Amino acid sequence: MKKIVVLTGAGISAESGLKTFRDDNGMWKNYRFEEVASPIAWDRDRELVLEFYNLRRKQLLEVEPNAAHKALVKLEDKYHVKIITQNVDDLHERAGSKNILHLHGELRKSRSTVDENLIYNIEGWELKTGDKCEKGSQLRPHVVWFGEQVPQIVSAIEIAKQADIVIVIGTSMVVYPAAGLIKYVPDEVPKYLIDPKAGKNVYVQNLKIIKDKAGIVVPHLVDDLMNIAIS
């Protein structure tokens, strides 16, 4: 069974109505990265950090997977599909995709501040001061903050190396380390970049750039891939 690797970014979730941090008119415009998404911020103002992620979590529960998320699920009937996402939302899971690697963590989970292996699901949308792990330590959002390592990047590189087809959706391909994953894909592998804002400065062999919304393009691309005869 051929392997399809899908790399998704904020653009695919934005089409579900999920505001991105970088939106000029987004709900995060009153926050700065260093104030809410770094270990320094956590040490300086824990309540502000928790409030920020609670608002993001609350909004996530108000949106649904879109046509692009749902179309990707169909590929699993014919291909071995692995999704590497830069997003911390769970829209791929809620659409029905089974093999998802979250590079930057998961918004609907928390983890211990003394043992990173202790990870818990968050019921509802609030994580509060006083919510503690089994070792008695405050829980923090299970996300990768600025200045922290991306622990899943090694696994993502190995997945990229084994791809027979790559689909990149809703990402500028300029944010590292995720942007570097495409370099590990063999040159001969067909690659698709789907993003309305995709630039022409992406120099990758066998890359087809489609400057349109994922919800429009991905279902058609999935239909094409499902109709390909595989030897």
C-alpha positions as CSV (number, residue, x, y, z in Angstrom):
1,M,0.0,0.0,0.0
2,K,1.5,3.4,-1.0
3,K,2.2,5.9,1.6
4,I,0.6,9.4,1.5
5,V,2.1,12.0,4.0
6,V,-0.1,15.1,4.6
7,L,1.5,18.1,6.2
8,T,-1.1,20.6,7.5
9,G,-0.9,24.1,8.9
10,A,-3.1,26.8,10.3
11,G,-4.8,27.5,6.9
12,I,-6.8,24.2,6.9
13,S,-8.3,25.0,10.3
14,A,-9.0,28.6,9.5
15,E,-11.5,27.4,7.0
16,S,-13.5,25.9,9.8
17,G,-13.7,29.3,11.4
18,L,-10.8,28.8,13.8
19,K,-8.9,32.0,14.1
20,T,-5.1,31.8,13.8
21,F,-2.8,33.5,16.1
22,R,-1.3,35.5,13.3
23,D,-4.7,36.9,12.0
24,D,-4.5,40.7,12.0
25,N,-8.1,40.8,13.1
26,G,-8.0,37.6,15.1
27,M,-9.2,37.1,18.7
28,W,-5.5,37.0,19.8
29,K,-4.6,40.5,18.6
30,N,-4.4,41.8,22.2
31,Y,-1.7,39.2,23.1
32,R,1.9,39.0,22.2
33,F,3.7,35.7,21.7
34,E,6.1,36.2,24.5
35,E,3.3,37.1,26.9
36,V,1.4,33.8,26.5
37,A,3.3,31.2,24.6
38,S,6.7,30.7,26.2
39,P,8.2,29.2,29.4
40,I,9.1,32.7,30.6
41,A,5.4,33.8,30.2
42,W,4.3,30.7,32.3
43,D,6.7,31.7,35.1
44,R,5.7,35.3,34.9
45,D,1.9,35.2,34.6
46,R,0.4,31.8,34.8
47,E,-3.1,33.1,35.0
48,L,-2.7,35.0,31.7
49,V,-1.3,31.9,29.9
50,L,-4.1,29.7,31.2
51,E,-6.7,32.3,30.1
52,F,-5.3,32.5,26.6
53,Y,-5.4,28.8,26.0
54,N,-8.8,28.4,27.6
55,L,-10.1,30.9,25.1
56,R,-8.5,29.0,22.3
57,R,-10.0,25.8,23.6
58,K,-13.4,27.3,24.0
59,Q,-13.4,28.4,20.4
60,L,-12.2,25.0,19.2
61,L,-15.2,23.4,20.7
62,E,-17.5,25.7,18.7
63,V,-16.2,24.8,15.3
64,E,-16.3,21.6,13.2
65,P,-14.0,19.8,10.6
66,N,-14.4,21.2,7.1
67,A,-14.5,19.5,3.7
68,A,-10.7,19.3,3.5
69,H,-10.5,17.5,6.9
70,K,-13.2,15.1,5.9
71,A,-11.9,14.4,2.4
72,L,-8.5,13.3,3.7
73,V,-10.2,10.5,5.7
74,K,-11.3,8.9,2.4
75,L,-7.7,8.3,1.3
76,E,-7.3,5.7,4.1
77,D,-9.4,3.3,2.0
78,K,-6.7,3.1,-0.6
79,Y,-3.5,4.4,1.0
80,H,-1.5,4.3,4.1
81,V,-2.0,7.9,5.3
82,K,-0.1,9.8,7.9
83,I,-0.9,13.3,8.8
84,I,1.8,15.5,10.3
85,T,0.1,18.7,11.6
86,Q,1.5,21.9,13.0
87,N,-2.0,22.6,14.4
88,V,-2.9,22.0,18.1
89,D,-6.6,21.5,17.4
90,D,-8.3,18.1,17.1
91,L,-10.2,18.7,13.8
92,H,-8.4,15.9,12.0
93,E,-9.3,13.4,14.7
94,R,-12.9,14.6,14.8
95,A,-13.1,14.2,11.0
96,G,-12.1,10.6,11.4
97,S,-8.4,10.5,10.4
98,K,-6.5,7.8,12.4
99,N,-2.8,8.4,12.0
100,I,-2.0,11.9,13.2
101,L,1.3,13.3,14.6
102,H,1.0,16.6,16.3
103,L,4.3,18.5,16.0
104,H,3.3,21.3,18.4
105,G,1.2,19.5,20.9
106,E,-2.6,19.2,21.5
107,L,-4.8,21.9,22.8
108,R,-7.3,19.6,24.4
109,K,-4.6,18.0,26.6
110,S,-2.6,19.1,29.6
111,R,0.6,17.8,31.0
112,S,2.5,17.8,34.3
113,T,5.1,20.5,34.9
114,V,7.3,18.0,36.7
115,D,6.9,14.9,34.5
116,E,6.4,15.5,30.8
117,N,5.2,11.9,30.4
118,L,2.1,12.6,32.4
119,I,-0.4,13.8,29.9
120,Y,-4.2,14.2,30.5
121,N,-7.3,14.9,28.4
122,I,-9.0,18.2,29.3
123,E,-12.8,17.8,29.9
124,G,-14.5,20.9,28.6
125,W,-12.5,24.0,27.8
126,E,-11.0,25.2,31.1
127,L,-7.6,24.4,32.7
128,K,-7.3,26.2,36.0
129,T,-4.8,27.1,38.6
130,G,-4.9,24.3,41.1
131,D,-5.5,21.5,38.5
132,K,-2.7,19.2,39.3
133,C,-1.1,16.0,38.1
134,E,-0.9,12.8,40.2
135,K,2.5,14.0,41.5
136,G,0.9,17.2,42.9
137,S,2.3,19.6,40.3
138,Q,0.3,22.2,38.4
139,L,-0.8,21.1,34.9
140,R,0.2,23.2,31.9
141,P,-1.2,23.2,28.3
142,H,0.3,20.3,26.3
143,V,1.6,22.6,23.6
144,V,5.1,23.4,22.4
145,W,6.0,27.0,23.4
146,F,8.5,29.3,21.7
147,G,11.9,28.4,22.9
148,E,11.1,24.8,23.5
149,Q,12.2,21.8,21.6
150,V,9.8,20.0,19.1
151,P,10.0,16.5,20.4
152,Q,8.1,14.9,17.5
153,I,10.3,16.3,14.8
154,V,12.5,13.2,14.6
155,S,9.5,11.0,14.1
156,A,8.1,13.4,11.5
157,I,11.4,13.3,9.5
158,E,11.3,9.5,9.3
159,I,7.7,9.6,8.1
160,A,8.6,12.2,5.4
161,K,11.5,10.0,4.1
162,Q,9.1,7.1,3.4
163,A,6.4,9.1,1.5
164,D,5.2,8.1,-1.9
165,I,3.0,11.2,-2.3
166,V,3.1,14.4,-0.2
167,I,0.2,16.9,0.3
168,V,1.0,20.1,2.0
169,I,-2.1,22.1,3.1
170,G,-2.6,25.5,4.6
171,T,1.0,26.3,5.5
172,S,3.5,28.9,4.2
173,M,6.3,26.4,4.4
174,V,8.5,29.0,6.0
175,V,8.1,28.2,9.7
176,Y,10.8,25.8,11.0
177,P,11.4,23.1,11.9
178,A,8.2,21.9,10.1
179,A,9.1,23.7,6.9
180,G,12.2,21.6,6.7
181,L,10.4,18.3,6.5
182,I,9.8,18.6,2.7
183,K,13.6,18.4,2.3
184,Y,13.6,14.9,3.6
185,V,11.1,13.7,1.0
186,P,12.8,12.0,-2.0
187,D,13.0,14.2,-5.1
188,E,11.0,11.9,-7.3
189,V,8.0,11.9,-5.0
190,P,5.0,13.9,-6.3
191,K,4.2,16.8,-4.0
192,Y,1.2,19.1,-3.8
193,L,1.1,22.5,-2.0
194,I,-2.4,23.8,-1.4
195,D,-2.7,27.3,0.0
196,P,-4.2,30.5,-1.3
197,K,-1.2,32.4,-0.1
198,A,1.4,30.1,-1.5
199,G,4.4,31.9,-2.9
200,K,6.6,31.2,-5.9
201,N,9.7,31.1,-3.7
202,V,9.3,27.4,-2.8
203,Y,12.0,25.5,-4.6
204,V,11.1,21.8,-4.4
205,Q,11.3,19.2,-7.1
206,N,8.1,17.7,-8.4
207,L,6.0,20.3,-6.6
208,K,2.6,21.4,-7.9
209,I,1.4,24.6,-6.3
210,I,-2.4,25.1,-6.1
211,K,-3.4,28.6,-4.9
212,D,-6.9,28.0,-3.6
213,K,-8.8,27.1,-0.5
214,A,-8.3,23.6,0.9
215,G,-12.0,23.0,1.3
216,I,-12.3,23.4,-2.5
217,V,-9.2,21.7,-3.7
218,V,-8.6,18.8,-1.3
219,P,-11.8,16.9,-2.1
220,H,-11.0,17.1,-5.9
221,L,-7.4,16.0,-5.3
222,V,-8.6,13.1,-3.1
223,D,-11.0,12.0,-5.8
224,D,-8.1,12.1,-8.4
225,L,-5.8,10.1,-6.1
226,M,-8.6,7.5,-5.4
227,N,-9.0,6.9,-9.1
228,I,-5.3,6.3,-9.8
229,A,-4.5,2.8,-10.7
230,I,-1.9,1.5,-8.2
231,S,0.4,-1.3,-9.3
